[in-house]
Amino acid sequence: MDYVSALVPPFVMAGLFIALVRTIVKSQGGANKGKEDAAVDAVLARAEAARQQN
């Protein structure tokens, strides 16, 4: 019975990891993609402007 208790934590962690990856993949794009892209573009533009001033 020790082997069952030794194998359960890795399987639980693997299941949680798979769920996390699926959540991340599903949240990419969709309705918020435009807002996310605009936010990234704004940050990059600010960084570029700051770099050019120096």
PyMOL Python script that loads the backbone (N, CA, C, O; Angstrom):
from pymol import cmd

cmd.read_pdbstr("""\
ATOM      1  N   MET A   1       0.817  -1.197   0.000  1.00  0.00           N
ATOM      2  CA  MET A   1       0.000   0.000   0.000  1.00  0.00           C
ATOM      3  C   MET A   1       0.862   1.262   0.000  1.00  0.00           C
ATOM      4  O   MET A   1       0.370   2.346  -0.313  1.00  0.00           O
ATOM      5  N   ASP A   2       2.133   1.131   0.346  1.00  0.00           N
ATOM      6  CA  ASP A   2       3.029   2.290   0.337  1.00  0.00           C
ATOM      7  C   ASP A   2       3.223   2.838  -1.074  1.00  0.00           C
ATOM      8  O   ASP A   2       3.395   4.043  -1.258  1.00  0.00           O
ATOM      9  N   TYR A   3       3.195   1.964  -2.052  1.00  0.00           N
ATOM     10  CA  TYR A   3       3.390   2.430  -3.425  1.00  0.00           C
ATOM     11  C   TYR A   3       2.245   3.334  -3.872  1.00  0.00           C
ATOM     12  O   TYR A   3       2.457   4.244  -4.673  1.00  0.00           O
ATOM     13  N   VAL A   4       1.030   3.095  -3.363  1.00  0.00           N
ATOM     14  CA  VAL A   4      -0.093   3.956  -3.726  1.00  0.00           C
ATOM     15  C   VAL A   4       0.120   5.353  -3.153  1.00  0.00           C
ATOM     16  O   VAL A   4      -0.079   6.344  -3.856  1.00  0.00           O
ATOM     17  N   SER A   5       0.517   5.445  -1.905  1.00  0.00           N
ATOM     18  CA  SER A   5       0.747   6.756  -1.293  1.00  0.00           C
ATOM     19  C   SER A   5       1.954   7.451  -1.910  1.00  0.00           C
ATOM     20  O   SER A   5       2.049   8.677  -1.874  1.00  0.00           O
ATOM     21  N   ALA A   6       2.869   6.683  -2.471  1.00  0.00           N
ATOM     22  CA  ALA A   6       4.028   7.287  -3.130  1.00  0.00           C
ATOM     23  C   ALA A   6       3.663   7.812  -4.519  1.00  0.00           C
ATOM     24  O   ALA A   6       4.272   8.772  -4.990  1.00  0.00           O
ATOM     25  N   LEU A   7       2.685   7.202  -5.178  1.00  0.00           N
ATOM     26  CA  LEU A   7       2.329   7.609  -6.534  1.00  0.00           C
ATOM     27  C   LEU A   7       1.249   8.679  -6.592  1.00  0.00           C
ATOM     28  O   LEU A   7       1.131   9.375  -7.600  1.00  0.00           O
ATOM     29  N   VAL A   8       0.474   8.821  -5.555  1.00  0.00           N
ATOM     30  CA  VAL A   8      -0.637   9.783  -5.594  1.00  0.00           C
ATOM     31  C   VAL A   8      -0.152  11.224  -5.766  1.00  0.00           C
ATOM     32  O   VAL A   8      -0.674  11.914  -6.641  1.00  0.00           O
ATOM     33  N   PRO A   9       0.808  11.720  -4.990  1.00  0.00           N
ATOM     34  CA  PRO A   9       1.211  13.134  -5.168  1.00  0.00           C
ATOM     35  C   PRO A   9       1.687  13.489  -6.581  1.00  0.00           C
ATOM     36  O   PRO A   9       1.296  14.539  -7.091  1.00  0.00           O
ATOM     37  N   PRO A  10       2.508  12.669  -7.235  1.00  0.00           N
ATOM     38  CA  PRO A  10       2.890  13.034  -8.601  1.00  0.00           C
ATOM     39  C   PRO A  10       1.702  13.085  -9.562  1.00  0.00           C
ATOM     40  O   PRO A  10       1.643  13.956 -10.431  1.00  0.00           O
ATOM     41  N   PHE A  11       0.758  12.155  -9.409  1.00  0.00           N
ATOM     42  CA  PHE A  11      -0.408  12.165 -10.294  1.00  0.00           C
ATOM     43  C   PHE A  11      -1.291  13.380 -10.023  1.00  0.00           C
ATOM     44  O   PHE A  11      -1.850  13.962 -10.953  1.00  0.00           O
ATOM     45  N   VAL A  12      -1.417  13.759  -8.767  1.00  0.00           N
ATOM     46  CA  VAL A  12      -2.201  14.947  -8.430  1.00  0.00           C
ATOM     47  C   VAL A  12      -1.531  16.191  -9.003  1.00  0.00           C
ATOM     48  O   VAL A  12      -2.202  17.043  -9.586  1.00  0.00           O
ATOM     49  N   MET A  13      -0.226  16.303  -8.845  1.00  0.00           N
ATOM     50  CA  MET A  13       0.492  17.463  -9.381  1.00  0.00           C
ATOM     51  C   MET A  13       0.423  17.487 -10.904  1.00  0.00           C
ATOM     52  O   MET A  13       0.287  18.558 -11.495  1.00  0.00           O
ATOM     53  N   ALA A  14       0.515  16.330 -11.548  1.00  0.00           N
ATOM     54  CA  ALA A  14       0.409  16.278 -13.003  1.00  0.00           C
ATOM     55  C   ALA A  14      -0.975  16.734 -13.449  1.00  0.00           C
ATOM     56  O   ALA A  14      -1.102  17.476 -14.422  1.00  0.00           O
ATOM     57  N   GLY A  15      -1.998  16.297 -12.748  1.00  0.00           N
ATOM     58  CA  GLY A  15      -3.359  16.716 -13.081  1.00  0.00           C
ATOM     59  C   GLY A  15      -3.542  18.214 -12.918  1.00  0.00           C
ATOM     60  O   GLY A  15      -4.157  18.857 -13.769  1.00  0.00           O
ATOM     61  N   LEU A  16      -3.020  18.777 -11.839  1.00  0.00           N
ATOM     62  CA  LEU A  16      -3.114  20.218 -11.629  1.00  0.00           C
ATOM     63  C   LEU A  16      -2.330  20.990 -12.686  1.00  0.00           C
ATOM     64  O   LEU A  16      -2.775  22.042 -13.146  1.00  0.00           O
ATOM     65  N   PHE A  17      -1.184  20.479 -13.065  1.00  0.00           N
ATOM     66  CA  PHE A  17      -0.377  21.131 -14.095  1.00  0.00           C
ATOM     67  C   PHE A  17      -1.108  21.133 -15.435  1.00  0.00           C
ATOM     68  O   PHE A  17      -1.119  22.144 -16.137  1.00  0.00           O
ATOM     69  N   ILE A  18      -1.712  20.013 -15.787  1.00  0.00           N
ATOM     70  CA  ILE A  18      -2.464  19.922 -17.039  1.00  0.00           C
ATOM     71  C   ILE A  18      -3.640  20.902 -17.015  1.00  0.00           C
ATOM     72  O   ILE A  18      -3.921  21.564 -18.014  1.00  0.00           O
ATOM     73  N   ALA A  19      -4.322  20.990 -15.876  1.00  0.00           N
ATOM     74  CA  ALA A  19      -5.441  21.929 -15.751  1.00  0.00           C
ATOM     75  C   ALA A  19      -4.956  23.370 -15.897  1.00  0.00           C
ATOM     76  O   ALA A  19      -5.628  24.188 -16.525  1.00  0.00           O
ATOM     77  N   LEU A  20      -3.804  23.684 -15.327  1.00  0.00           N
ATOM     78  CA  LEU A  20      -3.244  25.029 -15.443  1.00  0.00           C
ATOM     79  C   LEU A  20      -2.912  25.369 -16.885  1.00  0.00           C
ATOM     80  O   LEU A  20      -3.231  26.461 -17.356  1.00  0.00           O
ATOM     81  N   VAL A  21      -2.277  24.447 -17.584  1.00  0.00           N
ATOM     82  CA  VAL A  21      -1.906  24.681 -18.980  1.00  0.00           C
ATOM     83  C   VAL A  21      -3.161  24.857 -19.834  1.00  0.00           C
ATOM     84  O   VAL A  21      -3.205  25.733 -20.697  1.00  0.00           O
ATOM     85  N   ARG A  22      -4.180  24.027 -19.597  1.00  0.00           N
ATOM     86  CA  ARG A  22      -5.424  24.159 -20.362  1.00  0.00           C
ATOM     87  C   ARG A  22      -6.088  25.509 -20.108  1.00  0.00           C
ATOM     88  O   ARG A  22      -6.620  26.125 -21.031  1.00  0.00           O
ATOM     89  N   THR A  23      -6.058  25.968 -18.862  1.00  0.00           N
ATOM     90  CA  THR A  23      -6.642  27.265 -18.533  1.00  0.00           C
ATOM     91  C   THR A  23      -5.891  28.391 -19.237  1.00  0.00           C
ATOM     92  O   THR A  23      -6.508  29.313 -19.771  1.00  0.00           O
ATOM     93  N   ILE A  24      -4.579  28.321 -19.237  1.00  0.00           N
ATOM     94  CA  ILE A  24      -3.773  29.350 -19.894  1.00  0.00           C
ATOM     95  C   ILE A  24      -4.046  29.360 -21.398  1.00  0.00           C
ATOM     96  O   ILE A  24      -4.207  30.426 -21.992  1.00  0.00           O
ATOM     97  N   VAL A  25      -4.097  28.191 -22.007  1.00  0.00           N
ATOM     98  CA  VAL A  25      -4.316  28.114 -23.450  1.00  0.00           C
ATOM     99  C   VAL A  25      -5.706  28.621 -23.801  1.00  0.00           C
ATOM    100  O   VAL A  25      -5.869  29.339 -24.787  1.00  0.00           O
ATOM    101  N   LYS A  26      -6.708  28.257 -23.010  1.00  0.00           N
ATOM    102  CA  LYS A  26      -8.077  28.696 -23.302  1.00  0.00           C
ATOM    103  C   LYS A  26      -8.254  30.195 -23.108  1.00  0.00           C
ATOM    104  O   LYS A  26      -9.096  30.804 -23.769  1.00  0.00           O
ATOM    105  N   SER A  27      -7.480  30.800 -22.217  1.00  0.00           N
ATOM    106  CA  SER A  27      -7.643  32.228 -21.956  1.00  0.00           C
ATOM    107  C   SER A  27      -6.913  33.092 -22.977  1.00  0.00           C
ATOM    108  O   SER A  27      -7.071  34.313 -22.968  1.00  0.00           O
ATOM    109  N   GLN A  28      -6.131  32.496 -23.841  1.00  0.00           N
ATOM    110  CA  GLN A  28      -5.435  33.258 -24.865  1.00  0.00           C
ATOM    111  C   GLN A  28      -6.415  33.635 -25.966  1.00  0.00           C
ATOM    112  O   GLN A  28      -7.236  32.818 -26.382  1.00  0.00           O
ATOM    113  N   GLY A  29      -6.328  34.849 -26.426  1.00  0.00           N
ATOM    114  CA  GLY A  29      -7.214  35.293 -27.494  1.00  0.00           C
ATOM    115  C   GLY A  29      -8.596  35.605 -26.958  1.00  0.00           C
ATOM    116  O   GLY A  29      -8.749  35.966 -25.792  1.00  0.00           O
ATOM    117  N   GLY A  30      -9.588  35.468 -27.793  1.00  0.00           N
ATOM    118  CA  GLY A  30     -10.952  35.708 -27.357  1.00  0.00           C
ATOM    119  C   GLY A  30     -11.285  37.190 -27.297  1.00  0.00           C
ATOM    120  O   GLY A  30     -10.672  38.011 -27.981  1.00  0.00           O
ATOM    121  N   ALA A  31     -12.259  37.513 -26.474  1.00  0.00           N
ATOM    122  CA  ALA A  31     -12.771  38.884 -26.399  1.00  0.00           C
ATOM    123  C   ALA A  31     -11.734  39.858 -25.844  1.00  0.00           C
ATOM    124  O   ALA A  31     -11.734  41.032 -26.216  1.00  0.00           O
ATOM    125  N   ASN A  32     -10.858  39.396 -24.970  1.00  0.00           N
ATOM    126  CA  ASN A  32      -9.895  40.298 -24.335  1.00  0.00           C
ATOM    127  C   ASN A  32      -8.601  40.446 -25.126  1.00  0.00           C
ATOM    128  O   ASN A  32      -7.714  41.193 -24.713  1.00  0.00           O
ATOM    129  N   LYS A  33      -8.475  39.759 -26.240  1.00  0.00           N
ATOM    130  CA  LYS A  33      -7.219  39.799 -26.990  1.00  0.00           C
ATOM    131  C   LYS A  33      -6.876  41.216 -27.430  1.00  0.00           C
ATOM    132  O   LYS A  33      -5.718  41.622 -27.335  1.00  0.00           O
ATOM    133  N   GLY A  34      -7.846  41.966 -27.902  1.00  0.00           N
ATOM    134  CA  GLY A  34      -7.586  43.331 -28.349  1.00  0.00           C
ATOM    135  C   GLY A  34      -7.088  44.208 -27.230  1.00  0.00           C
ATOM    136  O   GLY A  34      -6.166  45.000 -27.426  1.00  0.00           O
ATOM    137  N   LYS A  35      -7.688  44.083 -26.045  1.00  0.00           N
ATOM    138  CA  LYS A  35      -7.255  44.891 -24.899  1.00  0.00           C
ATOM    139  C   LYS A  35      -5.861  44.489 -24.450  1.00  0.00           C
ATOM    140  O   LYS A  35      -5.044  45.342 -24.105  1.00  0.00           O
ATOM    141  N   GLU A  36      -5.587  43.179 -24.454  1.00  0.00           N
ATOM    142  CA  GLU A  36      -4.262  42.718 -24.048  1.00  0.00           C
ATOM    143  C   GLU A  36      -3.203  43.200 -25.026  1.00  0.00           C
ATOM    144  O   GLU A  36      -2.132  43.648 -24.616  1.00  0.00           O
ATOM    145  N   ASP A  37      -3.497  43.108 -26.323  1.00  0.00           N
ATOM    146  CA  ASP A  37      -2.549  43.567 -27.336  1.00  0.00           C
ATOM    147  C   ASP A  37      -2.317  45.065 -27.227  1.00  0.00           C
ATOM    148  O   ASP A  37      -1.187  45.529 -27.377  1.00  0.00           O
ATOM    149  N   ALA A  38      -3.371  45.827 -26.968  1.00  0.00           N
ATOM    150  CA  ALA A  38      -3.233  47.275 -26.836  1.00  0.00           C
ATOM    151  C   ALA A  38      -2.384  47.628 -25.621  1.00  0.00           C
ATOM    152  O   ALA A  38      -1.572  48.551 -25.680  1.00  0.00           O
ATOM    153  N   ALA A  39      -2.563  46.907 -24.526  1.00  0.00           N
ATOM    154  CA  ALA A  39      -1.771  47.170 -23.321  1.00  0.00           C
ATOM    155  C   ALA A  39      -0.295  46.877 -23.578  1.00  0.00           C
ATOM    156  O   ALA A  39       0.571  47.648 -23.164  1.00  0.00           O
ATOM    157  N   VAL A  40      -0.008  45.787 -24.246  1.00  0.00           N
ATOM    158  CA  VAL A  40       1.386  45.440 -24.551  1.00  0.00           C
ATOM    159  C   VAL A  40       1.987  46.466 -25.497  1.00  0.00           C
ATOM    160  O   VAL A  40       3.129  46.886 -25.313  1.00  0.00           O
ATOM    161  N   ASP A  41       1.224  46.875 -26.510  1.00  0.00           N
ATOM    162  CA  ASP A  41       1.723  47.888 -27.446  1.00  0.00           C
ATOM    163  C   ASP A  41       2.021  49.205 -26.741  1.00  0.00           C
ATOM    164  O   ASP A  41       3.008  49.867 -27.061  1.00  0.00           O
ATOM    165  N   ALA A  42       1.175  49.595 -25.779  1.00  0.00           N
ATOM    166  CA  ALA A  42       1.399  50.832 -25.036  1.00  0.00           C
ATOM    167  C   ALA A  42       2.673  50.749 -24.198  1.00  0.00           C
ATOM    168  O   ALA A  42       3.446  51.705 -24.145  1.00  0.00           O
ATOM    169  N   VAL A  43       2.890  49.625 -23.555  1.00  0.00           N
ATOM    170  CA  VAL A  43       4.104  49.454 -22.742  1.00  0.00           C
ATOM    171  C   VAL A  43       5.337  49.487 -23.636  1.00  0.00           C
ATOM    172  O   VAL A  43       6.333  50.126 -23.297  1.00  0.00           O
ATOM    173  N   LEU A  44       5.277  48.810 -24.759  1.00  0.00           N
ATOM    174  CA  LEU A  44       6.425  48.814 -25.674  1.00  0.00           C
ATOM    175  C   LEU A  44       6.690  50.205 -26.230  1.00  0.00           C
ATOM    176  O   LEU A  44       7.847  50.594 -26.384  1.00  0.00           O
ATOM    177  N   ALA A  45       5.635  50.963 -26.536  1.00  0.00           N
ATOM    178  CA  ALA A  45       5.818  52.329 -27.048  1.00  0.00           C
ATOM    179  C   ALA A  45       6.450  53.221 -25.999  1.00  0.00           C
ATOM    180  O   ALA A  45       7.318  54.035 -26.316  1.00  0.00           O
ATOM    181  N   ARG A  46       6.020  53.074 -24.737  1.00  0.00           N
ATOM    182  CA  ARG A  46       6.630  53.870 -23.659  1.00  0.00           C
ATOM    183  C   ARG A  46       8.104  53.507 -23.481  1.00  0.00           C
ATOM    184  O   ARG A  46       8.941  54.389 -23.289  1.00  0.00           O
ATOM    185  N   ALA A  47       8.416  52.241 -23.542  1.00  0.00           N
ATOM    186  CA  ALA A  47       9.803  51.814 -23.392  1.00  0.00           C
ATOM    187  C   ALA A  47      10.655  52.330 -24.542  1.00  0.00           C
ATOM    188  O   ALA A  47      11.794  52.750 -24.334  1.00  0.00           O
ATOM    189  N   GLU A  48      10.115  52.301 -25.743  1.00  0.00           N
ATOM    190  CA  GLU A  48      10.855  52.795 -26.904  1.00  0.00           C
ATOM    191  C   GLU A  48      11.075  54.310 -26.801  1.00  0.00           C
ATOM    192  O   GLU A  48      12.158  54.800 -27.120  1.00  0.00           O
ATOM    193  N   ALA A  49      10.056  55.046 -26.360  1.00  0.00           N
ATOM    194  CA  ALA A  49      10.181  56.499 -26.208  1.00  0.00           C
ATOM    195  C   ALA A  49      11.214  56.835 -25.141  1.00  0.00           C
ATOM    196  O   ALA A  49      12.009  57.759 -25.314  1.00  0.00           O
ATOM    197  N   ALA A  50      11.207  56.097 -24.050  1.00  0.00           N
ATOM    198  CA  ALA A  50      12.181  56.347 -22.986  1.00  0.00           C
ATOM    199  C   ALA A  50      13.595  56.039 -23.465  1.00  0.00           C
ATOM    200  O   ALA A  50      14.545  56.731 -23.099  1.00  0.00           O
ATOM    201  N   ARG A  51      13.729  55.006 -24.277  1.00  0.00           N
ATOM    202  CA  ARG A  51      15.050  54.630 -24.792  1.00  0.00           C
ATOM    203  C   ARG A  51      15.576  55.696 -25.750  1.00  0.00           C
ATOM    204  O   ARG A  51      16.774  55.980 -25.770  1.00  0.00           O
ATOM    205  N   GLN A  52      14.690  56.281 -26.534  1.00  0.00           N
ATOM    206  CA  GLN A  52      15.108  57.289 -27.519  1.00  0.00           C
ATOM    207  C   GLN A  52      15.470  58.610 -26.851  1.00  0.00           C
ATOM    208  O   GLN A  52      16.278  59.366 -27.389  1.00  0.00           O
ATOM    209  N   GLN A  53      14.890  58.901 -25.694  1.00  0.00           N
ATOM    210  CA  GLN A  53      15.201  60.133 -24.997  1.00  0.00           C
ATOM    211  C   GLN A  53      16.603  60.096 -24.392  1.00  0.00           C
ATOM    212  O   GLN A  53      17.238  61.135 -24.214  1.00  0.00           O
ATOM    213  N   ASN A  54      17.068  58.918 -24.085  1.00  0.00           N
ATOM    214  CA  ASN A  54      18.401  58.800 -23.463  1.00  0.00           C
ATOM    215  C   ASN A  54      19.492  58.784 -24.454  1.00  0.00           C
ATOM    216  O   ASN A  54      20.662  58.690 -24.083  1.00  0.00           O
TER     217      ASN A  54
END
""", "prot")
cmd.dss("prot")
cmd.show_as("cartoon", "prot")
cmd.util.cbc("prot")
cmd.orient("prot")
